């Protein structure tokens, strides 16, 4: 029996040793093949895009940085430092924007706007003065130095988040100015907000580019709300040109190139041991023997995973270079690396690190459509102010008002125009699977999207229909104050 046990144990050890040897040989083979793939991918990138790595991107950004006096981000951060602490609470208390309509705001929104002005004083006027100086207007991008952490996922971007507060400040001031009969000031707020949106510039992060899109969207809503509540006379031509220029900013492409460079840096860190696979997302998980063995086994796949991630983002970047209306299908056609659902564990890191680029691209197209449609709508208003009537079509607009009808980013065809009884509308019709749900008012006295059922875009009303008085809400929306003692009072007779 002892002899049999010894033989069995020895045989088992030999089998384990053989399996370990096979595993190491296989891992080495996978690694050699992966190294060849990485070398081929990076050599092609070095030849076609010499500055594609993150250090080169950072150096190019720093070299092109404007002086602080003309730097939109430096100005935005200076303004943010002058905001009172209560502004953060006011921002959290705001319901957010619904549709742009010609009826004056509901009481709660008007109260919020007045509270904002009381809290911030003349800061919005200061923001206009500083952001609309000629030297700042001439800069298509702001700049803020970003130190990439050893683990790039630990890189913080508080300056980008802080810029949102300035977007909200200028939007609030612009809406209140339009309500109070100063639409020219509202246009200045919209223009200043659009400059503030340039603050992140060409930062190599998708989140930075998304915040830039968000800022541009806030600014365009400020502008169109000013046209819905008043009749601005100054600054429309400049605003129209600035909207079109911002619509052509390649933020999606900038973000993709940055994410590719960051991914490459992460794989460098994993390979060199500077980054622990368990802590990639900023966590600090405790080590376990199983985790260590799993990562040791995965290391053979690391170069092949890196090559796959780079190839995937290269394909998306090539799709993003196509004419805008061809990009959506091309981006969707890029296959993701196979993952656990496909019984593959070779590309765990690249699957984990790939940004949600399809969603970011949809946001990019929506904002581009909003900016182009808004520019055409403003051109219609400028035509009306000059000629005394609305155009019958966008083709009627003379070149000195609209040099060319903007293209719908979804189709490549001109944006659409409709003549209403009380104004005009300019819009696009996104593909069915790209349309967010129609704006549905949460309460009875708010308004639906005036272009609902037609498309995504903007209405501009006849001057007589702008800033109409909103009907008072029904009694059930006005809470009764209960008496200190006894039941609440009976409602008054109408």
C-alpha positions as CSV (number, residue, x, y, z in Angstrom):
1,X,0.0,0.0,0.0
2,X,2.8,2.4,0.9
3,X,4.5,1.6,-2.4
4,X,1.3,2.4,-4.3
5,X,0.8,5.6,-2.4
6,X,4.3,6.7,-3.2
7,X,3.9,5.9,-6.9
8,X,0.6,7.7,-7.0
9,X,2.0,10.8,-5.3
10,X,5.0,10.8,-7.5
11,X,2.8,10.4,-10.6
12,X,0.6,13.3,-9.4
13,X,3.6,15.6,-8.9
14,X,4.9,14.7,-12.3
15,X,1.5,15.6,-13.9
16,X,1.4,18.9,-12.0
17,X,5.0,19.7,-13.0
18,X,4.2,18.9,-16.6
19,X,1.1,21.1,-16.5
20,X,3.0,24.0,-14.9
21,X,5.7,23.6,-17.6
22,X,3.1,23.5,-20.3
23,X,1.5,26.6,-18.8
24,X,4.8,28.5,-18.7
25,X,5.6,27.5,-22.2
26,X,2.2,28.5,-23.5
27,X,2.4,31.8,-21.6
28,X,5.8,32.5,-23.1
29,X,4.5,31.7,-26.6
30,X,1.5,34.0,-26.1
31,X,3.7,36.7,-24.9
32,X,6.1,36.4,-27.8
33,X,3.2,36.5,-30.3
34,X,1.7,39.5,-28.4
35,X,5.0,41.4,-28.4
36,X,5.2,41.0,-32.2
37,X,1.6,42.4,-32.5
38,X,2.3,45.3,-30.2
39,X,5.5,46.1,-32.1
40,X,3.6,46.1,-35.4
41,X,0.8,48.3,-34.1
42,X,3.0,50.9,-32.4
43,X,5.5,51.0,-35.4
44,X,2.5,51.9,-37.7
45,X,1.4,54.6,-35.2
46,X,4.8,56.0,-34.9
47,X,5.0,56.3,-38.6
48,X,1.5,57.7,-39.2
49,X,1.0,59.8,-36.0
50,X,4.4,60.5,-34.4
51,X,2.9,62.4,-31.4
52,X,0.3,59.8,-30.4
53,X,1.8,58.8,-27.0
54,X,0.5,60.6,-23.9
55,X,3.8,62.4,-23.1
56,X,3.9,63.9,-26.6
57,X,0.3,64.9,-26.4
58,X,0.9,66.6,-23.1
59,X,4.0,68.4,-24.5
60,X,2.1,69.6,-27.5
61,X,-0.7,71.0,-25.4
62,X,1.7,72.8,-23.1
63,X,3.5,74.3,-26.1
64,X,0.2,75.7,-27.5
65,X,-1.1,77.0,-24.2
66,X,-2.3,80.6,-24.2
67,X,-1.1,83.1,-21.7
68,X,-3.3,83.2,-18.6
69,X,-4.8,86.6,-19.6
70,X,-6.2,85.0,-22.7
71,X,-6.8,81.5,-21.4
72,X,-10.5,80.6,-21.0
73,X,-9.8,78.0,-18.4
74,X,-7.6,80.2,-16.3
75,X,-10.4,82.9,-16.3
76,X,-13.1,80.3,-15.5
77,X,-11.1,79.0,-12.5
78,X,-10.5,82.6,-11.3
79,X,-14.3,83.2,-11.5
80,X,-15.0,80.0,-9.7
81,X,-12.8,81.1,-6.8
82,X,-15.1,84.1,-6.4
83,X,-18.3,82.2,-6.2
84,X,-19.9,82.1,-2.8
85,X,-20.3,78.7,-1.1
86,X,-24.1,78.9,-1.3
87,X,-23.8,78.7,-5.1
88,X,-23.2,74.9,-5.0
89,X,-26.4,74.5,-2.9
90,X,-28.4,76.6,-5.4
91,X,-27.1,74.5,-8.3
92,X,-28.2,71.3,-6.6
93,X,-31.7,72.8,-5.9
94,X,-32.3,73.7,-9.5
95,X,-34.6,71.3,-11.4
96,X,-32.7,71.7,-14.7
97,X,-33.8,72.8,-18.1
98,X,-36.8,71.6,-19.9
99,X,-37.8,72.7,-23.4
100,X,-37.0,76.3,-24.6
101,X,-40.5,77.9,-24.8
102,X,-41.8,81.4,-25.3
103,X,-43.8,81.5,-22.0
104,X,-42.2,83.1,-19.0
105,X,-40.7,80.8,-16.4
106,X,-42.7,79.3,-13.6
107,X,-42.6,80.9,-10.2
108,X,-40.1,78.4,-8.7
109,X,-37.6,79.0,-11.6
110,X,-38.0,82.8,-11.3
111,X,-37.4,82.6,-7.6
112,X,-34.2,80.5,-8.2
113,X,-32.9,83.0,-10.7
114,X,-33.4,85.9,-8.2
115,X,-31.7,83.9,-5.5
116,X,-28.8,83.3,-7.8
117,X,-28.4,87.0,-8.5
118,X,-28.6,87.9,-4.9
119,X,-25.9,85.3,-4.1
120,X,-23.5,86.2,-6.9
121,X,-23.9,89.9,-7.3
122,X,-22.0,91.3,-10.3
123,X,-19.9,88.2,-10.9
124,X,-21.8,87.4,-14.2
125,X,-21.0,90.9,-15.5
126,X,-17.4,90.4,-14.6
127,X,-17.4,87.0,-16.4
128,X,-18.8,88.7,-19.5
129,X,-16.1,91.3,-19.4
130,X,-13.2,88.9,-18.9
131,X,-14.4,86.1,-21.3
132,X,-15.4,88.4,-24.1
133,X,-12.1,90.3,-24.4
134,X,-10.7,90.0,-28.0
135,X,-7.6,88.1,-26.9
136,X,-9.7,85.4,-25.2
137,X,-12.2,85.2,-28.1
138,X,-9.4,84.5,-30.5
139,X,-8.4,81.3,-28.6
140,X,-10.2,78.2,-29.8
141,X,-9.0,76.2,-26.7
142,X,-8.3,76.8,-23.1
143,X,-5.6,75.0,-21.2
144,X,-4.9,73.7,-17.7
145,X,-1.9,71.5,-16.9
146,X,-2.9,68.0,-16.1
147,X,-0.5,65.7,-14.3
148,X,-1.1,62.1,-15.4
149,X,-0.9,59.8,-12.4
150,X,1.3,56.7,-12.3
151,X,-2.0,54.9,-12.6
152,X,-3.8,57.2,-15.2
153,X,-7.2,56.2,-13.8
154,X,-6.2,58.0,-10.6
155,X,-5.8,61.3,-12.5
156,X,-8.2,64.0,-11.1
157,X,-9.8,66.8,-13.1
158,X,-11.4,69.1,-10.6
159,X,-10.9,72.1,-12.8
160,X,-13.2,70.6,-15.4
161,X,-15.9,69.9,-12.9
162,X,-15.6,73.5,-11.5
163,X,-16.2,75.0,-14.9
164,X,-19.8,73.7,-14.7
165,X,-20.6,76.2,-12.0
166,X,-19.6,79.1,-14.4
167,X,-21.8,77.6,-17.2
168,X,-24.7,77.7,-14.7
169,X,-23.9,81.2,-13.5
170,X,-24.0,82.7,-17.0
171,X,-27.1,80.7,-18.0
172,X,-29.0,81.9,-14.9
173,X,-27.9,85.6,-15.5
174,X,-28.9,85.3,-19.2
175,X,-32.4,83.9,-18.4
176,X,-33.0,86.6,-15.8
177,X,-31.8,89.3,-18.1
178,X,-34.2,88.1,-20.8
179,X,-37.1,88.0,-18.4
180,X,-36.3,91.5,-17.1
181,X,-36.2,92.9,-20.7
182,X,-32.5,93.0,-21.4
183,X,-32.0,90.3,-24.1
184,X,-28.8,91.9,-25.3
185,X,-27.2,91.1,-22.0
186,X,-28.6,87.5,-22.3
187,X,-26.8,87.2,-25.7
188,X,-23.6,88.3,-24.0
189,X,-24.1,85.7,-21.3
190,X,-24.5,83.0,-24.0
191,X,-21.4,84.1,-25.8
192,X,-19.4,84.2,-22.6
193,X,-20.7,80.8,-21.7
194,X,-19.6,79.4,-25.1
195,X,-16.1,80.8,-24.5
196,X,-16.1,79.2,-21.0
197,X,-17.0,75.9,-22.6
198,X,-13.7,76.0,-24.5
199,X,-11.9,75.8,-21.1
200,X,-11.0,72.1,-21.3
201,X,-9.6,72.7,-24.7
202,X,-8.0,69.6,-26.2
203,X,-7.6,67.7,-22.9
204,X,-6.9,64.0,-23.7
205,X,-9.9,62.7,-21.7
206,X,-13.4,61.8,-22.8
207,X,-14.8,63.4,-19.6
208,X,-13.2,66.7,-20.5
209,X,-14.7,66.7,-23.9
210,X,-18.1,65.7,-22.6
211,X,-18.0,68.7,-20.2
212,X,-17.1,71.0,-23.2
213,X,-20.1,69.6,-25.0
214,X,-22.3,70.2,-22.0
215,X,-21.1,73.8,-21.7
216,X,-21.8,74.5,-25.3
217,X,-25.2,73.0,-24.9
218,X,-26.0,75.3,-21.9
219,X,-24.8,78.3,-23.9
220,X,-26.9,77.6,-26.9
221,X,-30.0,77.1,-24.7
222,X,-29.3,80.5,-23.0
223,X,-29.2,82.1,-26.4
224,X,-32.4,80.6,-27.8
225,X,-34.2,81.3,-24.6
226,X,-33.2,85.0,-25.0
227,X,-34.8,84.9,-28.4
228,X,-37.9,83.2,-27.0
229,X,-38.4,85.9,-24.3
230,X,-37.1,89.1,-26.0
231,X,-35.7,90.7,-29.2
232,X,-32.0,91.2,-28.9
233,X,-30.4,93.6,-31.2
234,X,-26.6,93.3,-30.5
235,X,-24.2,90.4,-30.7
236,X,-26.3,88.0,-32.8
237,X,-23.9,87.9,-35.8
238,X,-21.0,87.2,-33.5
239,X,-22.9,84.5,-31.6
240,X,-23.9,82.8,-34.8
241,X,-20.4,82.6,-36.1
242,X,-19.1,81.3,-32.7
243,X,-21.8,78.6,-32.6
244,X,-20.8,77.4,-36.0
245,X,-17.1,77.4,-35.0
246,X,-17.7,75.4,-31.9
247,X,-19.9,72.9,-33.8
248,X,-16.8,72.1,-35.9
249,X,-14.5,71.3,-32.9
250,X,-13.2,67.7,-33.2
251,X,-13.8,66.9,-29.5
252,X,-14.7,63.3,-30.1
253,X,-11.5,62.7,-32.1
254,X,-9.5,64.5,-29.4
255,X,-11.0,62.3,-26.7
256,X,-10.4,59.1,-28.6
257,X,-6.7,59.9,-29.2
258,X,-6.2,60.8,-25.6
259,X,-7.9,57.6,-24.4
260,X,-5.7,55.5,-26.7
261,X,-2.6,57.2,-25.3
262,X,-3.8,56.7,-21.7
263,X,-4.6,53.0,-22.4
264,X,-1.0,52.5,-23.7
265,X,0.4,54.1,-20.6
266,X,-1.7,51.8,-18.4
267,X,-0.4,48.7,-20.2
268,X,3.1,50.0,-19.7
269,X,2.4,50.3,-16.0
270,X,0.9,46.8,-15.8
271,X,3.8,45.3,-17.6
272,X,6.4,47.1,-15.5
273,X,4.6,46.3,-12.2
274,X,3.8,50.0,-11.4
275,X,0.1,49.2,-11.6
276,X,-1.6,46.3,-9.9
277,X,-4.4,44.8,-12.0
278,X,-6.6,44.7,-8.9
279,X,-6.3,48.5,-8.4
280,X,-6.7,49.8,-11.9
281,X,-9.9,51.6,-11.1
282,X,-8.5,53.4,-8.1
283,X,-9.4,50.6,-5.6
284,X,-7.0,49.1,-3.1
285,X,-8.2,45.5,-2.9
286,X,-6.3,43.1,-0.7
287,X,-4.1,40.5,-2.3
288,X,-5.0,36.9,-2.4
289,X,-3.1,33.9,-3.6
290,X,-5.7,33.2,-6.3
291,X,-5.5,36.8,-7.6
292,X,-1.7,36.5,-7.7
293,X,-1.8,33.3,-9.6
294,X,-4.5,34.6,-12.0
295,X,-2.5,37.7,-12.8
296,X,0.6,35.7,-13.2
297,X,-1.2,33.5,-15.8
298,X,-2.7,36.6,-17.5
299,X,0.7,38.3,-17.9
300,X,1.3,36.1,-21.0
301,X,-1.8,37.6,-22.6
302,X,-0.8,41.2,-21.6
303,X,0.9,42.2,-24.9
304,X,-1.8,40.7,-27.1
305,X,-4.4,42.5,-25.0
306,X,-2.6,45.7,-25.5
307,X,-2.4,45.3,-29.2
308,X,-6.1,44.5,-29.4
309,X,-7.0,47.6,-27.4
310,X,-4.9,49.8,-29.6
311,X,-6.3,48.3,-32.8
312,X,-9.8,48.8,-31.6
313,X,-9.3,52.5,-30.8
314,X,-7.4,52.9,-34.1
315,X,-10.5,51.7,-35.9
316,X,-12.8,54.0,-34.0
317,X,-10.4,56.9,-34.7
318,X,-10.4,56.2,-38.4
319,X,-14.3,56.1,-38.3
320,X,-14.2,59.5,-36.5
321,X,-12.2,61.0,-39.4
322,X,-14.9,60.3,-41.9
323,X,-17.5,62.9,-43.0
324,X,-19.7,63.5,-40.0
325,X,-22.8,61.8,-41.5
326,X,-20.8,58.6,-42.2
327,X,-19.3,58.3,-38.8
328,X,-22.2,56.9,-36.8
329,X,-22.5,53.6,-38.8
330,X,-18.7,53.3,-39.0
331,X,-18.3,53.7,-35.2
332,X,-21.0,51.2,-34.5
333,X,-19.4,48.7,-36.9
334,X,-16.1,48.5,-34.9
335,X,-16.2,45.2,-33.0
336,X,-15.4,45.1,-29.3
337,X,-12.7,42.6,-28.2
338,X,-14.3,39.3,-27.2
339,X,-14.9,39.0,-23.5
340,X,-16.1,36.5,-20.9
341,X,-19.5,36.3,-22.6
342,X,-17.7,34.9,-25.6
343,X,-15.7,32.6,-23.4
344,X,-12.6,34.7,-23.9
345,X,-10.4,36.1,-21.2
346,X,-7.5,37.3,-23.3
347,X,-8.6,40.9,-23.6
348,X,-9.8,41.6,-20.0
349,X,-8.0,44.9,-19.7
350,X,-8.7,46.4,-23.1
351,X,-12.4,45.5,-22.6
352,X,-12.3,47.2,-19.2
353,X,-10.5,50.3,-20.5
354,X,-12.3,51.0,-23.7
355,X,-14.4,54.2,-23.2
356,X,-18.2,54.2,-23.9
357,X,-17.3,55.8,-27.2
358,X,-20.6,55.2,-28.9
359,X,-22.5,57.1,-26.2
360,X,-19.9,59.9,-26.4
361,X,-20.3,60.0,-30.1
362,X,-24.0,60.4,-29.8
363,X,-23.6,63.3,-27.4
364,X,-21.1,64.8,-29.9
365,X,-23.6,64.5,-32.8
366,X,-26.5,65.9,-30.7
367,X,-24.5,68.9,-29.6
368,X,-23.3,69.5,-33.2
369,X,-26.9,69.4,-34.4
370,X,-28.0,71.8,-31.7
371,X,-25.3,74.3,-32.4
372,X,-25.8,74.3,-36.2
373,X,-29.6,74.5,-36.0
374,X,-29.3,77.3,-33.5
375,X,-26.9,79.3,-35.8
376,X,-29.4,78.9,-38.6
377,X,-32.3,80.0,-36.3
378,X,-30.3,83.1,-35.3
379,X,-29.7,83.9,-39.0
380,X,-33.5,83.8,-39.5
381,X,-33.9,86.3,-36.7
382,X,-31.3,88.5,-38.2
383,X,-33.0,88.3,-41.6
384,X,-36.4,89.3,-39.9
385,X,-34.8,92.2,-38.1
386,X,-33.2,93.5,-41.4
387,X,-36.0,92.7,-43.9
388,X,-39.1,92.9,-41.7
389,X,-40.4,89.4,-42.3
390,X,-39.3,85.8,-41.9
391,X,-37.6,84.0,-44.7
392,X,-39.6,81.5,-46.6
393,X,-36.7,79.0,-46.6
394,X,-33.1,78.9,-45.4
395,X,-32.0,79.2,-49.0
396,X,-33.5,82.7,-49.1
397,X,-31.0,83.9,-46.5
398,X,-28.3,86.1,-48.2
399,X,-24.7,85.1,-47.9
400,X,-23.9,88.1,-45.7
401,X,-26.3,86.7,-43.1
402,X,-25.7,82.9,-43.5
403,X,-22.8,82.0,-45.8
404,X,-24.0,78.4,-46.2
405,X,-26.9,76.4,-44.8
406,X,-25.4,74.2,-42.0
407,X,-25.4,70.4,-42.6
408,X,-27.4,68.0,-40.5
409,X,-24.6,65.9,-38.9
410,X,-26.8,62.8,-39.2
411,X,-27.6,63.0,-42.9
412,X,-25.1,65.5,-44.4
413,X,-28.1,67.3,-45.9
414,X,-29.1,70.9,-44.9
415,X,-30.8,71.3,-41.6
416,X,-34.6,71.5,-41.9
417,X,-36.8,74.6,-41.8
418,X,-40.5,75.1,-41.1
419,X,-42.6,78.2,-41.2
420,X,-45.2,78.3,-38.3
421,X,-48.1,80.8,-38.0
422,X,-46.2,82.6,-35.3
423,X,-42.5,82.1,-36.2
424,X,-40.1,79.6,-37.6
425,X,-38.4,76.4,-36.6
426,X,-35.0,75.0,-37.6
427,X,-34.3,71.3,-36.7
428,X,-32.8,67.9,-37.7
429,X,-34.5,64.5,-37.5
430,X,-32.1,62.1,-35.8
431,X,-32.3,58.4,-36.5
432,X,-34.9,56.6,-34.5
433,X,-32.4,54.9,-32.3
434,X,-30.6,58.2,-31.6
435,X,-33.6,60.1,-30.3
436,X,-33.8,60.6,-26.5
437,X,-37.3,60.4,-25.1
438,X,-39.4,63.5,-25.9
439,X,-39.5,66.1,-23.1
440,X,-42.6,65.3,-20.9
441,X,-43.5,68.0,-18.4
442,X,-43.4,66.6,-14.9
443,X,-46.2,68.9,-13.8
444,X,-49.2,70.4,-15.5
445,X,-48.0,74.0,-15.8
446,X,-44.7,73.2,-17.6
447,X,-44.5,73.1,-21.4
448,X,-43.7,70.3,-23.8
449,X,-41.1,70.7,-26.5
450,X,-42.5,73.0,-29.2
451,X,-40.9,70.8,-31.9
452,X,-42.1,67.5,-30.5
453,X,-43.1,65.2,-33.3
454,X,-41.1,67.1,-35.8
455,X,-37.5,66.9,-34.8
456,X,-34.7,68.2,-32.6
457,X,-34.0,71.9,-32.8
458,X,-35.3,75.3,-32.0
459,X,-38.3,77.6,-32.4
460,X,-38.1,81.4,-32.9
461,X,-41.3,83.2,-32.4
462,X,-42.8,86.4,-33.7
463,X,-41.9,89.4,-31.5
464,X,-45.5,89.7,-30.3
465,X,-45.5,86.1,-29.1
466,X,-42.3,86.3,-27.1
467,X,-42.3,86.3,-23.3
468,X,-45.9,85.5,-23.0
469,X,-47.5,85.4,-19.6
470,X,-47.9,81.9,-18.2
471,X,-51.3,81.0,-16.8
472,X,-51.5,80.7,-13.0
473,X,-51.4,77.1,-11.8
474,X,-54.6,75.4,-10.7
475,X,-55.5,75.5,-7.0
476,X,-54.3,71.9,-6.4
477,X,-50.7,73.0,-7.1
478,X,-50.8,75.6,-4.3
479,X,-50.3,74.0,-0.9
480,X,-52.6,75.2,1.8
481,X,-50.9,76.4,5.1
482,X,-52.6,74.5,7.9
483,X,-53.7,76.6,10.9
484,X,-51.7,76.2,14.1
485,X,-54.7,74.6,15.8
486,X,-57.5,72.7,14.3
487,X,-58.1,71.5,10.7
488,X,-56.8,73.3,7.6
489,X,-59.0,76.1,6.4
490,X,-61.6,75.4,3.7
491,X,-60.7,76.5,0.2
492,X,-62.0,79.9,-0.8
493,X,-64.8,80.1,-3.3
494,X,-63.6,81.0,-6.8
